[in-house]
Amino acid sequence: MSGSDLVDVHPGRQRGALAAAALITVPAFLTRFAGLDAAHPVEALFFGLAIVGAAFALSWAAETAQLDISAGLAIAILALIAVLPEYAVDFVFASQGGNSFQADPSCPPLPGGGRESPCDLALANMTGANRLLIGIGWSMVVFIAWSRLRRRNGGSERWAGIRLTREHSIELAFLFAATLYSLTLPLKHSITLIDTLILVGLFAAYTWRVSRAPAEEPHLVGPARYLGTFRPVIRRTWVIGLFVASGAVIWMFAERFAHALVQTGTEVGISEFVLVQWLAPLASEAPELLVAGLFAWRLNTNAGLGTLVSSKVNQWTLLVGTLPLVFAIASASTHGLPISDLQREELFLTAAQSFFAVAIMSNLTLSLREAGALFGLFWAQFILGAFVPESVHGTERITVAILYLVLGVVVLIRDRKRIPRLVRDGFAASHDELASSPVEVDPGARLT
């Protein structure tokens, strides 16, 4: 990194962040290894904080590693590392579901567990993570950038929204393909190993496609920027150390966090389904959302939103695709991960949200109004659910899902001339062609 790159490193602040990430894991170690007696809600808090600390450390190490490994290898590794905490928690529930299925094909709650089936909890964790990423994450980047620009320009001009560079057509094209396939999942009784082959195959094709892009100097922020100032040997030692330590923390505490979360729901009368679907993904997604928010705050909106779009591709292909594999191994069978009626509705809503999000992003732009629609529709399910009678619960999910699909179709019809170009750019255009297209100055802060 050049001297001009070091102006805003702030070593003291970044060392403090690294120390904080380590310190918040201490209560979890004391609980597990020092016999600290804590109630299940407190255990869930301690183990959850440990996972959050490990997730931050992983994200910083992954960003810094881009200085030392090839672009293709970086993409393949970083795509897995970025959501490792989310995978770890979800794999716990998928594995428990396999064990439960071995004893009873109806996949009942495990003895000593909560009231919910672990098969349902595995899918709940996955659908919650995916919907949070779009409903909160994508819209958050736009809201932060809009707020910053209003202050900078005195609120006197209208903002057109975030415009991604043409290279991001690759992520959107693969996300479009995965979304179209995912719309078939609610029609099935289980997510099978065939689905695994297709979805993991899509992720592999996506990884190969983006790995062909030329190497670029990474834009590091926060502790990753600080670590990037170290001499190569020291920097690599830190990166490896953070990878190993964070992986060990996640491995030690992911299952205990999941168990404590389920027990908390049972003891305090809160649905463990709700805790697993929303609280657990929010904890594991926090570092990624924070990094994207920092990019938006600095008006590097192409990187902020682009990071979250890439993460959505990862979760909607690799995460969904590997759950049946974990389930099959745990159940010692080739049976797919069962889909209950409730999870069928959740999958339909999640796939429909993805369809609408890709539709409005087909022109590589996310406006303030579109971000508001993503944010508002995300909360619409909960608002409607508060008024829907108990006897017809679930209709709010179907209603919002249909609304997503209708709006998505309307947008695609309106922008139908853009779709062939998105598909061509995403699957066929060379990286030189994508990179050579005209780019506006400060596209994230484009004003009209």
WOCORQUI-V803374 format. One record per backbone hydrogen bond with DSSP energy under -0.5 kcal/mol. CO is the residue of the C=O (numbers start at 1). NH is the residue of the N-H. If there is no record, write none. Layout:
co=[CO:CO]
nh=[NH:NH]
This chain:
co=[2:3:4:6:10:11:12:13:14:15:16:17:18:19:20:22:23:25:26:27:28:29:29:30:30:36:39:40:41:42:43:44:45:46:47:48:49:50:51:52:53:54:55:56:57:58:59:60:61:62:63:64:65:65:70:71:72:73:74:75:76:77:77:78:81:83:84:85:86:87:88:89:90:91:92:93:94:95:96:97:98:99:100:104:110:117:118:119:120:121:122:123:124:125:126:127:128:129:130:131:132:132:133:134:136:137:138:139:140:141:142:143:144:145:146:147:148:149:150:150:153:158:162:162:165:166:167:168:169:170:171:172:173:174:175:176:177:178:179:181:182:182:184:185:189:190:191:192:193:194:195:196:197:198:199:200:201:202:203:204:205:206:207:208:209:210:218:221:221:222:222:223:224:226:227:231:232:233:234:235:236:237:238:239:240:241:242:243:244:245:246:247:248:249:250:253:254:255:256:257:258:259:260:261:262:263:264:265:265:271:272:273:274:274:275:275:276:278:279:280:281:282:285:286:287:288:289:290:291:292:293:294:295:296:299:300:301:301:302:303:304:305:306:307:308:309:310:311:312:313:314:314:314:315:317:318:319:320:322:323:324:325:326:327:328:328:329:336:337:338:340:341:342:343:344:345:346:347:348:349:350:351:352:353:354:355:356:357:359:361:364:366:367:368:369:370:371:372:373:374:375:376:377:379:380:381:382:383:384:384:389:390:392:394:395:396:397:398:399:400:401:402:403:404:405:406:407:408:409:410:411:413:415:415:416:418:419:420:421:422:423:424:424:430:431:432:433:434:440:442:443:443:446:446]
nh=[5:6:7:9:14:15:16:17:18:19:20:21:22:23:24:25:26:29:30:31:32:33:34:34:36:38:43:44:45:46:47:48:49:50:51:52:53:54:55:56:57:58:59:60:61:62:63:64:65:66:66:67:68:69:74:75:76:77:78:79:80:80:81:82:84:87:88:89:90:91:92:93:94:95:96:97:98:99:100:101:102:103:104:107:113:121:122:123:124:125:126:127:128:129:130:131:132:133:134:135:136:137:138:139:140:141:142:143:144:145:146:147:148:149:150:151:152:153:154:155:156:448:164:366:168:169:170:172:173:174:175:176:177:178:179:180:181:182:183:184:185:186:187:188:339:192:337:196:197:198:199:200:201:202:203:204:205:206:207:208:209:210:211:212:212:213:220:224:225:225:226:227:228:229:230:235:236:237:238:239:240:241:242:243:244:245:246:247:248:249:250:251:252:253:254:257:258:259:260:261:262:263:264:265:266:267:268:269:270:275:276:277:278:279:279:280:281:282:283:284:285:286:289:290:291:292:293:294:295:296:297:298:300:299:301:304:305:306:306:307:308:309:310:311:312:313:314:315:316:317:317:318:319:320:321:322:323:324:326:327:328:329:330:331:332:333:332:338:191:340:344:345:346:347:348:349:350:351:352:353:354:355:356:357:358:359:360:361:362:364:164:162:371:372:373:374:375:376:377:378:379:380:381:383:384:385:386:386:387:388:392:393:395:398:399:400:401:402:403:404:405:406:407:408:409:410:411:412:413:414:415:416:418:419:420:422:423:424:425:426:427:428:429:434:435:436:437:437:443:445:163:446:160:161]
